[in-house]
Amino acid sequence: MLDRRHFLKNSTLLSSGLFLGDIHSFAFKKANKRNFGLCVNTQTLNNNPDFINTISSSGITDVWMPYFINGYYPYPIEDILLWKKRFEKKGIAVNMVSVPFGHPGGSLGDSQNYDITPQTWPRRIDIEGKKFSGTSVHPNVTQENIRVIQKIQASGFNKLFLDDDFRLAASPGNIGGCFCEDHQKEFLNEYGYLKKDMEDLRNDIKNRNLNSLLKNWIDYNCNQLSASFKAQQAAAPHVKLGIMAMYLGSEKAGIRLEDYKDSLFRVGELMFSDKNFSPVKGKTDELFSSLFHRRFVKPTLAFSETTAYPANQLSAKNMAAKLHISIISDVRNTMMMSGLDPFPFSHWNTLAPAIKKVAAMHEKIAGQKLAGPMKHFWGTRSRMVGDDKPYSLFLAAGIPFEVTDIPSKDGWTFLSDFDIQDVSSGELKSKGTTFIYGASQDKKISGARFVKENLQEIFLFKKEIIPLLKGVPYVVEDKPVICAWYPKINKVLLWNLSETKELFTLKLDQKIQTIDIGGLDAELISV
């Protein structure tokens, strides 16, 4: 047991790191290996120099150091280089992280917060004419970030994450873009519109009306963000650049996902507190976003956004539970973050064994393709103008699922209210799958089936389709559980979404198994 003095000291130390990241050099030693690391700032290290031994003995092999934040340099490069040498003597690689544009609200924590952007950076102006910090691209901001990555390259680093967040929308579900005079003029000139068209654009954004005007606005913003990223990457080709994409981040936030398929990529998550993550739908929404983003990035380039914010609001058991989201979506690198404030050191009593178990489990299923009759789909309308409220609870039904880029030829495909609009209009057509929707007020859409998105209705639907599941494993009980099936290796991963230990019956045709799984824990089972 740690005494109180030692506990408080190390509590500040461990979680003053922003997040955990990938292992060693960019070319990982083992493709299927699950990687963990720690981001820690030099202020913490200088105040507590023995912390390096805690990091080394924990099995962490990579650290990520914050350098540039919202236009400021709070951590001297000399200190970073000093600690880089010390870590490398321990066999631990060191990488860098920056906050390139600024967040629309304080997101680093109260104890070490910084003014969001310096006065030399133009503010973002929203459709109402209000000014905000961050989430906009202007030439001088990109140029300053180019200087940052060049300094990082010259200092001998080879990986940099653009963190918290790389986007042009203030929050999930918003359609982004800056309405300052410069951006309006550039947009009008580029696409041949008149100034009066901007009022129509504002109305289209408010009403989420996906017409040619709004599509061009979204394309314009994606071009801006991608151009800034490419300019930064080109300025320092020896530094592998990565982005943190917010929860379900996509084109409406200026993130044209295809543009980042060869870059480091933090898949978007949102449930940063017990209040948000504890509900079953909090967990399935988080998994839904991770599965969606994995459509666009290789697993070895994918990083989780395992976040606690505020730092003390996510319990250790829930933080450990988030690890299962990464292995199910085959995200090879876990990154834990809590801003610049610490999450409690006592969390590591739970996290350390969980990390070991998850890493071993993931190594067995990494690279395997999910299969199942339930289909995960996030379509064009959701990506362009949706409110980022997916139909995700089907993932907890105990029936296997798979991710599809386009509508499948079989099974049941679960749609958001926005994607079901495209079914109604005929723009989205089935190739054999049955479309399921659950939040729309219209319960009689041709070519689709209404199943209200709550567990009671989903379990009733489950009973209806179980007789059709030939050669497909499933959980018999009506309990919230993720059933991830890997048919090529005859494995099923069950993630218990309840906080209590539960007994599950896994059935595959005539083969029946019973498995005890601890609260929020997961087990890998041969079938």
Rosetta blueprint (number, residue, H / E / L):
1 M L
2 L L
3 D L
4 R H
5 R H
6 H H
7 F H
8 L H
9 K H
10 N H
11 S H
12 T H
13 L H
14 L H
15 S H
16 S L
17 G L
18 L L
19 F L
20 L L
21 G L
22 D L
23 I L
24 H L
25 S L
26 F L
27 A L
28 F L
29 K L
30 K L
31 A L
32 N L
33 K L
34 R L
35 N E
36 F E
37 G L
38 L E
39 C E
40 V L
41 N L
42 T H
43 Q H
44 T H
45 L H
46 N H
47 N H
48 N L
49 P L
50 D L
51 F H
52 I H
53 N H
54 T H
55 I H
56 S H
57 S H
58 S L
59 G L
60 I L
61 T L
62 D E
63 V E
64 W E
65 M E
66 P E
67 Y E
68 F E
69 I E
70 N L
71 G L
72 Y E
73 Y L
74 P L
75 Y L
76 P L
77 I H
78 E H
79 D H
80 I H
81 L H
82 L H
83 W H
84 K H
85 K H
86 R H
87 F H
88 E H
89 K H
90 K L
91 G L
92 I L
93 A E
94 V E
95 N E
96 M E
97 V E
98 S E
99 V E
100 P L
101 F L
102 G L
103 H L
104 P L
105 G L
106 G L
107 S L
108 L L
109 G L
110 D L
111 S L
112 Q L
113 N L
114 Y L
115 D L
116 I L
117 T L
118 P L
119 Q L
120 T L
121 W L
122 P L
123 R L
124 R E
125 I E
126 D L
127 I L
128 E L
129 G L
130 K L
131 K E
132 F E
133 S L
134 G L
135 T L
136 S L
137 V L
138 H L
139 P H
140 N H
141 V H
142 T H
143 Q H
144 E H
145 N H
146 I H
147 R H
148 V H
149 I H
150 Q H
151 K H
152 I H
153 Q H
154 A H
155 S L
156 G L
157 F L
158 N L
159 K E
160 L E
161 F E
162 L E
163 D L
164 D L
165 D L
166 F L
167 R L
168 L L
169 A L
170 A L
171 S L
172 P L
173 G L
174 N L
175 I L
176 G L
177 G L
178 C L
179 F L
180 C L
181 E H
182 D H
183 H H
184 Q H
185 K H
186 E H
187 F H
188 L H
189 N H
190 E H
191 Y H
192 G L
193 Y L
194 L L
195 K L
196 K L
197 D H
198 M H
199 E H
200 D H
201 L H
202 R H
203 N H
204 D H
205 I H
206 K H
207 N H
208 R L
209 N L
210 L L
211 N L
212 S H
213 L H
214 L H
215 K H
216 N H
217 W H
218 I H
219 D H
220 Y H
221 N H
222 C H
223 N H
224 Q H
225 L H
226 S H
227 A H
228 S H
229 F H
230 K H
231 A H
232 Q H
233 Q H
234 A H
235 A H
236 A L
237 P L
238 H L
239 V L
240 K E
241 L E
242 G E
243 I E
244 M E
245 A L
246 M L
247 Y L
248 L L
249 G L
250 S L
251 E H
252 K H
253 A H
254 G L
255 I L
256 R L
257 L H
258 E H
259 D H
260 Y H
261 K L
262 D L
263 S L
264 L E
265 F E
266 R E
267 V L
268 G L
269 E L
270 L L
271 M L
272 F L
273 S L
274 D H
275 K H
276 N H
277 F H
278 S L
279 P L
280 V H
281 K H
282 G H
283 K H
284 T H
285 D H
286 E H
287 L H
288 F H
289 S H
290 S H
291 L H
292 F H
293 H H
294 R L
295 R L
296 F L
297 V L
298 K L
299 P H
300 T H
301 L H
302 A E
303 F E
304 S L
305 E L
306 T E
307 T E
308 A L
309 Y L
310 P L
311 A L
312 N L
313 Q L
314 L L
315 S L
316 A H
317 K H
318 N H
319 M H
320 A H
321 A H
322 K H
323 L H
324 H H
325 I H
326 S H
327 I H
328 I H
329 S L
330 D L
331 V L
332 R L
333 N E
334 T E
335 M L
336 M E
337 M E
338 S L
339 G L
340 L L
341 D L
342 P L
343 F L
344 P L
345 F H
346 S H
347 H H
348 W H
349 N H
350 T H
351 L H
352 A H
353 P H
354 A H
355 I H
356 K H
357 K H
358 V H
359 A H
360 A H
361 M H
362 H H
363 E H
364 K H
365 I H
366 A L
367 G L
368 Q L
369 K L
370 L L
371 A E
372 G L
373 P L
374 M E
375 K E
376 H E
377 F L
378 W L
379 G L
380 T H
381 R H
382 S H
383 R H
384 M H
385 V H
386 G L
387 D L
388 D L
389 K L
390 P L
391 Y L
392 S L
393 L H
394 F H
395 L H
396 A H
397 A E
398 G L
399 I L
400 P L
401 F E
402 E E
403 V E
404 T L
405 D L
406 I L
407 P L
408 S L
409 K L
410 D L
411 G L
412 W E
413 T E
414 F E
415 L L
416 S L
417 D H
418 F H
419 D H
420 I H
421 Q H
422 D H
423 V H
424 S H
425 S H
426 G L
427 E L
428 L L
429 K L
430 S L
431 K L
432 G L
433 T L
434 T E
435 F E
436 I E
437 Y E
438 G L
439 A L
440 S L
441 Q L
442 D L
443 K L
444 K L
445 I L
446 S L
447 G L
448 A E
449 R E
450 F E
451 V L
452 K L
453 E L
454 N L
455 L H
456 Q H
457 E H
458 I H
459 F H
460 L H
461 F H
462 K H
463 K H
464 E H
465 I H
466 I H
467 P H
468 L H
469 L L
470 K L
471 G L
472 V L
473 P L
474 Y E
475 V E
476 V L
477 E L
478 D L
479 K L
480 P L
481 V E
482 I E
483 C E
484 A E
485 W E
486 Y E
487 P H
488 K H
489 I H
490 N L
491 K E
492 V E
493 L E
494 L E
495 W E
496 N E
497 L L
498 S L
499 E L
500 T L
501 K L
502 E E
503 L E
504 F E
505 T E
506 L E
507 K E
508 L E
509 D L
510 Q L
511 K E
512 I E
513 Q E
514 T E
515 I E
516 D E
517 I E
518 G L
519 G L
520 L L
521 D L
522 A E
523 E E
524 L E
525 I E
526 S E
527 V L
